[in-house]
């Protein structure tokens, strides 16, 4: 089986659609751009990532900018501390402008992987997208 991820469209709380991420080969599948479907290089890393504490669980949002189309693919990893298994999913694609804003916010944080950080960036990216953005509505 080819290494990668298959995607299932989900609808959460009648808001924007999410894309469930099924990892093949033990979770080592490569991320693909949700807009142009180009696969990111095997050794690539996201442009930025941040961990958020939400109701006892941890969400890590990873922002991947595509060199081909300039859209961002945003992967969310949900680490559940009680009950159900962890899950990974994608947010809808972000425009270059919105994705760049997210990366700026992450880089402004003194400790992006500290889920308990109380900085403005963690507050702004609580749902993985800046509050009041097009993707949030």
C-alpha positions, 0 to 999 in steps of 0.5 A: 500500500502506498504511504499516505493519507486518505481523507474523509469529509466531516461536518462538525457543529454545522460550522465548516467542514473538517477532513478526517486524516487516516494515516497509513503505515503506522502514522508515517503518511505524508501530508498532501496539499488539500488544494492542489493535491501535491505531496509535501516532501518526505523531509519537509516540516510544517511552517509552524505548529502550536499546541492548545489546551481545550477542555482537558485535551491537547490540540496541535495545529500544524500549518503547511504552506504549499510551494505550488499553489501558496495555500495552507493545509492545516493538520490538527492532532487531537490528543485525548487524555481520557476516553476515545483514541487520539485523532488527526484531521485537516481544517479546510485549506487556508488562503496564503494571507490567512495562513501567513497570519497564523504562522506570524501568530505562532512565531510571536509565541514564546512557547508554542508547544506549551499548551498552557501558555496564556499568550495572545497567540494561543488565545487567537489560535484557539480553534486553529484559525485566527478568531473572526477569520473566514475559516472560523465562520 
